[in-house]
Amino acid sequence: MVLWIIVGVIALIAIFFIGYFNRFITLENRIDNSLSQIDVQLKKRVDLVPNLMNSVKGYMKHEKSIMTEVTNARKAFMGAKTMEQKFAKGAELQHALKSILALAENYPQLKANENFLHLQQELSAIEDKVAYARQHYNDSILSYNNITKRFPGVIFASIYGKKPKKYFEIPKEERSVPKVEF
Amino acid sequence: MENSIEKGNPKREKIGHLSFHDQIQRNKIKSALMIGVIFIFFIILGYVISLAVDPGYFFIIMIFATIFSLTYVIAGYYNSDKIALASVRAKPASKTEHRMFYHSVEGISIASGLPMPRLYVMESNEINAFASGRNPENAVICITTAAFEKLNKQELEGVVAHEMSHIANYDIRFMTLTAVLVGMISIIAQLFLRSLWFSNMGRGNRDSKGQAILILLGVLFAILAPIVAQIVSLAISRKREYAADATGVKFTRYPPGLANALKKIKKEHVPESEKKQKVAKSMAPLFISDPFKKKITGLFSTHPDIDDRINKLERM
């Protein structure tokens, strides 16, 4: 009888150990996955840049400085190695793209261009998706941090050496909800 | 991350703040309780009936009812998406024509971490949408043509997020489970009422008084049980709608999107006679807003009162 109780308790502890280990792995994988999702969206945005430049080129001949700014931002992004660099350069590129789209307001012919309109919609959709991907990344970190800080997760976290992770900080000016009507 | 919304909406501080995490949690607990109530009811019903007929039949009755309703529902469960889509004659959404729909769903799919569902559009002049499928990998979302034409981007995103929440919360699976239980209870009740004809004739004089009371009790139970089960399952359906509203906001972080969509739905409600397409009654729980009349909201409706939903969203 006593033996069975001991066996039962050991089995229960083992289940807890396995359960928490798998939970940590699942949550960490989710974080990695959401991080790569941000990467995918940033890449998609960069891929649209040459197309945008081509459709804009003919109309905005006198806006040389902004054109080179976008091209340079694109190059800088392509050269980025770490995720942090990519996020920073991605934000710069986004900023440059915003000003080029704002300038486009002054060119009625450009605004009537089918190809340009399509790219404009794609870019704003990607901006939304980048925001959503970031949000999911932070949500994933939240559930990971919750489990590493709450009891009894905190015990297993220290056994497995899992530390709470830092949230993805978003620059202030990007916080506004994008309002783009199609 | 939640700050951005809070700052943009100063009303939040005034009215009681309702965190969506809390609301999801509360809805989950209530739904689990309700499933438990239905199940206990089912056991009591089976027990009372078996007492009335013959205690020896208890297990036979239970097993028969379980097998019968399970096989019936499993077939529906695995084909739920196909049945739903076929019954409203939905067509696959086009990537070019319904680009905004695709963008909205892609965004929410990223925000929720769910796989991309298959997208469909159904012909209707009423703003509505539904989700189906047994799990996130086999999910579909269908919107009406009116929803696509009349909702702006934020509103459509709110509606899509609500439907994605049904998928994320496994509501289709959950509702199928309740349907099984309700179905089982109805079948047992029917079985009992019918079996009375046979069981009563053979042995009328054996302990007739006690037997009569038990039979009377059983009849009462058999009549009331399916009604009660139906009411409880509808209550679950309404709870799930609130839960989906709350989870949807968790995805978009923008309660006014869905709230404005619901306001538009309320304003543009099309009378039954003018509808382009009729929807089967059994499809009602799937939609974002009840496709049938909304005058009476109470025990027998699949959806909560639309004003109440808007109110709750505005308090988030």
Interface residues (C-beta under 8 A of the other chain):
Chain A: R30 N33 S34 Q37 Q41 Q121 A125 D128 K129 Y132 A133 Q135 H136 N138 D139 S140 Y167 I170 R175 S176 V177 V180 E181 F182
Chain B: M1 N3 S4 G8 R99 M100 H103 E106 G107 I108 I110 A111 S112 G113 N152 K153 F251 R253 Y254
